[in-house]
Amino acid sequence: MGSLKALVKKAKKGDGEAFVSLVKQYEDVLYRTASRLLNNDEDAADAMQDAIISAYEKLHTLKNDEYFNTWICKILINKCNGLLNKNKNILEINEYLPPEKGNDEFQKIEFEDALNSLNEVYRLSLILYYIVGLNVKEISEFLKEPEGTIKSRLSRAKSILRNNYYKNEGVMNYEK
């Protein structure tokens, strides 16, 4: 993490190469996040570009340099939510389904509907945990909520999906 803090310090002092380095280190996670939250690659690319520009312009507002990745991810999610609200798109979650059900269009649509039916805080917790790959502690820091709250949201969201949509389907086998 030392190099991350050093790069952020350089970037804050106007070093454009340091900023590019920071973004490149985290580019895959940002892209995975945007492409899962939005309906298509074009929107994901737009959201990423907007987030990177905003991060560059607002870098001086970042208080804790070691949270750069969480900070830029939050900016990206806000940009994605802005596009979703503007376009009224729905999430497209292809990789949640097991391989043997991956080609079943009905299952995919049913799962997307189930995920989209969740309260925003539950849906965001699931996305950050299972798609973005953050752990409970990182989500807690990211959302500025206690870890216990995040754990209960994840548990509650899985329970809602299991009870309302996937009682005997075996689709919700996420033990991480």
Salt bridges, closest charged atoms under 4 A:
ASP65 OD1 - LYS12 NZ 2.71
GLU92 OE2 - LYS108 NZ 3.79
GLU95 OE1 - ARG36 NH2 2.75
GLU105 OE2 - LYS108 NZ 3.75
GLU120 OE1 - ARG123 NH2 2.37
GLU141 OE2 - LYS137 NZ 2.86
GLU145 OE2 - ARG153 NH2 3.47
GLU169 OE1 - LYS101 NZ 3.71
